Amino acid sequence: MYCIIGANGFLGSYILKSILNKTQERVVACCRDISLVGDTLKDERITWKNLDICDFDAVNSFCNEYKSEDKKIVYLAAYHNPDLVEKNPRTAWNTNVTALSFFLNAMENVSAFYYPSSDSVYGNSIDGKVFKEDDKTNPVNTYGKQKALAEKIVNTYGYQVVRYPFLIGTSLLSAKKHFYDSIVENLKFGDGMDMFSDSYRSTISFKQAADYLVDLIEMGDKHPIVNISSDKALSKYDVGIIIAEKLGVDKNLVRAIKVEDSEGIFVAKRASSTIMDNKLLKSIFKLEEISLEI
Ligand SMILES: NC(=O)c1ccc[n+]([C@@H]2O[C@H](COP(=O)([O-])OP(=O)(O)OC[C@H]3O[C@@H](n4cnc5c(N)ncnc54)[C@H](OP(=O)(O)O)[C@@H]3O)[C@@H](O)[C@H]2O)c1
């Protein structure tokens, strides 16, 4: 059985689809308010449960209910907007560190536990540095620091971490649009879109992110940390151009802007570029190439 914590989010919804496509397993999917789960995420193999991971009584009774079942867990619940984390570090710590640690220690009978982390743990790719899994972490903001600590807690417990870059793709959630959907809308209606051209990430799609993760779990991979990313570092502007090509609209609708000219829009510091090495992932799956598929 799979157990997805924080399942009604962008990545969670893709992971649910991937589990249904690739396995015959049942899934217990948790989120804070199951009345917000749309029909597209309902399936006879999925049991939806309300669970706020900061409510320790509720976590204890949830863990007790599923104590005897063998579980593969993907833990997605997080307070992860870097600007909000910078403004509310205690609230973020409670969700990202304390609740994660409590859950790990409360849940028994776990055959796999995967924690999706972020390239933000690496910090800046100075002089085009391409970060490998065992490089020293050097996060530039509180979100990245909390993710780095959460990874250590998960690894110390004997469980697995995957690190993702900026993820993109259409939202599968009826109530929440993704940045991708806004780009598509603005390009289709001719409004155009300003996109950063001087900040690079090893971007992949939500579907790729979910599929590689489920494949790692299904093959029983036990590397402590795996980077799941593409070969090529792309700016948001590059991604905009790829989307414009896909839609067949004028590429000039994607307008290049610079992060350095956009001072004041972010509260938390951001790494200007973070580039990830994906050789381990490619060696696990015997792949020559991984590029963004949208
Ligand atoms: N998207 C990316 O580009 C990216 C890149 C690297 C890593 N990640 C990591 O992937 C994970 C999922 O991200 P996402 O993009 O899918 O974000 P998301 O759409 O905001 O999903 C996060 C989920 O966590 C849930 N959650 C938050 N606090 C909770 C709590 N106290 N109890 C239970 N559930 C709670 C949210 O539930 P509500 O709907 O109730 O708020 C939401 O469903 C995060 O850990 C994030 O750091 C994402």
PDBQT file of the ligand as one rigid body, heavy atoms in Angstrom, charges set to zero:
ROOT
HETATM    1  N1  LIG A 301       6.861  22.296  -6.982  1.00  0.00    +0.000 N 
HETATM    2  C1  LIG A 301       8.188  22.334  -7.042  1.00  0.00    +0.000 C 
HETATM    3  O1  LIG A 301       8.761  22.958  -7.965  1.00  0.00    +0.000 OA
HETATM    4  C2  LIG A 301       9.005  21.620  -5.997  1.00  0.00    +0.000 A 
HETATM    5  C3  LIG A 301      10.401  21.559  -6.197  1.00  0.00    +0.000 A 
HETATM    6  C4  LIG A 301      11.172  20.919  -5.232  1.00  0.00    +0.000 A 
HETATM    7  C5  LIG A 301      10.562  20.359  -4.117  1.00  0.00    +0.000 A 
HETATM    8  N2  LIG A 301       9.202  20.434  -3.947  1.00  0.00    +0.000 N 
HETATM    9  C6  LIG A 301       8.631  19.855  -2.720  1.00  0.00    +0.000 C 
HETATM   10  O2  LIG A 301       7.555  19.001  -3.057  1.00  0.00    +0.000 OA
HETATM   11  C7  LIG A 301       6.580  19.034  -2.012  1.00  0.00    +0.000 C 
HETATM   12  C8  LIG A 301       5.202  19.312  -2.625  1.00  0.00    +0.000 C 
HETATM   13  O3  LIG A 301       5.255  20.553  -3.311  1.00  0.00    +0.000 OA
HETATM   14  P1  LIG A 301       4.088  21.046  -4.285  1.00  0.00    +0.000 P 
HETATM   15  O4  LIG A 301       4.706  21.901  -5.312  1.00  0.00    +0.000 OA
HETATM   16  O5  LIG A 301       3.229  19.918  -4.692  1.00  0.00    +0.000 OA
HETATM   17  O6  LIG A 301       3.307  22.045  -3.317  1.00  0.00    +0.000 OA
HETATM   18  P2  LIG A 301       1.755  22.128  -2.934  1.00  0.00    +0.000 P 
HETATM   19  O7  LIG A 301       0.930  22.044  -4.155  1.00  0.00    +0.000 OA
HETATM   20  O8  LIG A 301       1.600  23.334  -2.078  1.00  0.00    +0.000 OA
HETATM   21  O9  LIG A 301       1.563  20.818  -2.052  1.00  0.00    +0.000 OA
HETATM   22  C9  LIG A 301       1.926  20.759  -0.707  1.00  0.00    +0.000 C 
HETATM   23  C10 LIG A 301       0.906  19.954   0.008  1.00  0.00    +0.000 C 
HETATM   24  O10 LIG A 301       1.278  19.900   1.401  1.00  0.00    +0.000 OA
HETATM   25  C11 LIG A 301       0.098  20.041   2.143  1.00  0.00    +0.000 C 
HETATM   26  N3  LIG A 301       0.329  20.529   3.500  1.00  0.00    +0.000 N 
HETATM   27  C12 LIG A 301       0.907  21.683   3.891  1.00  0.00    +0.000 A 
HETATM   28  N4  LIG A 301       0.873  21.772   5.226  1.00  0.00    +0.000 NA
HETATM   29  C13 LIG A 301       0.239  20.657   5.688  1.00  0.00    +0.000 A 
HETATM   30  C14 LIG A 301      -0.129  20.168   6.958  1.00  0.00    +0.000 A 
HETATM   31  N5  LIG A 301       0.137  20.876   8.078  1.00  0.00    +0.000 N 
HETATM   32  N6  LIG A 301      -0.758  18.981   7.056  1.00  0.00    +0.000 NA
HETATM   33  C15 LIG A 301      -1.045  18.268   5.946  1.00  0.00    +0.000 A 
HETATM   34  N7  LIG A 301      -0.748  18.678   4.698  1.00  0.00    +0.000 NA
HETATM   35  C16 LIG A 301      -0.119  19.863   4.580  1.00  0.00    +0.000 A 
HETATM   36  C17 LIG A 301      -0.734  21.040   1.372  1.00  0.00    +0.000 C 
HETATM   37  O11 LIG A 301      -2.076  20.879   1.764  1.00  0.00    +0.000 OA
HETATM   38  P3  LIG A 301      -3.165  22.055   1.662  1.00  0.00    +0.000 P 
HETATM   39  O12 LIG A 301      -3.678  21.896   0.266  1.00  0.00    +0.000 OA
HETATM   40  O13 LIG A 301      -4.107  21.675   2.722  1.00  0.00    +0.000 OA
HETATM   41  O14 LIG A 301      -2.441  23.353   1.892  1.00  0.00    +0.000 OA
HETATM   42  C18 LIG A 301      -0.472  20.606  -0.066  1.00  0.00    +0.000 C 
HETATM   43  O15 LIG A 301      -1.397  19.636  -0.491  1.00  0.00    +0.000 OA
HETATM   44  C19 LIG A 301       7.060  20.081  -1.010  1.00  0.00    +0.000 C 
HETATM   45  O16 LIG A 301       7.741  19.439   0.030  1.00  0.00    +0.000 OA
HETATM   46  C20 LIG A 301       8.044  20.915  -1.802  1.00  0.00    +0.000 C 
HETATM   47  O17 LIG A 301       9.041  21.485  -0.979  1.00  0.00    +0.000 OA
HETATM   48  C21 LIG A 301       8.423  21.044  -4.868  1.00  0.00    +0.000 A 
ENDROOT
TORSDOF 0
